[in-house]
Amino acid sequence: MPTKKKFNYKAYLEKPPSQKILLNISHLEKGDYELNIIHKNKIIKKTKFKK
């Protein structure tokens, strides 16, 4: 059986334009994803979702 490819994506924003952050998942491939929200190098929220 072929193994699934695993990718790590990282994005850094210098300064968000407002107090809302929108995540558009329509361009992501189907699969399981994990979203980590980090403040001052500490994870404050960790969530998993499927597309």
Buried (B, 14 or more C-beta within 10 A) or exposed (E): EEEEEEEEEEEEEEEEEEEEEEEEEEEEEEEEBEEEEEEEEEEEEEEEEEE
